[in-house]
Amino acid sequence: MIGAALLAGCATTPEARFASLGPLRTALSTSPETLRQRADRNDANAQMALSLLYQYGQGGVAKDPVQAMLLRQRATAQRGSTPITTYIAGLNGKPGRVSTIFVPRYDVSPGQAAFNAACANALARGDRSARGVEPCGGEEGYDHLAAAWGR
């Protein structure tokens, strides 16, 4: 599992880290049935949220690590690509050219999934250490999510 210290480079402020926890917040505030319906319609955020419920047996969902892994893989799958064109200048009198680069597009990036998983793991363990609360957006974010986690 990626450590919280490594994840800190992805979102530098507590607010940015908390904002990246949309799937976890959705998991804690939406019924599993609604999440299943949205996940079946290929909603990546719902797939990730449902994955977290299955991983930890939350929200009245039976713990199922295999289903959790499958949903997480679907959630973090590439959803197409975005073409970006760039001009490459010519050298030594040769003409320049335009090159197209296709950048993968994700609705839930692997990094965002890791943040959500790290925070959910800290909540499941009741880890209030600095390392535990960091991926949750700091103590305030952790407290907010922990209140919903215990329901």
Disulfide bonds with the S-S distance in Angstrom:
Cys119-Cys136 2.03
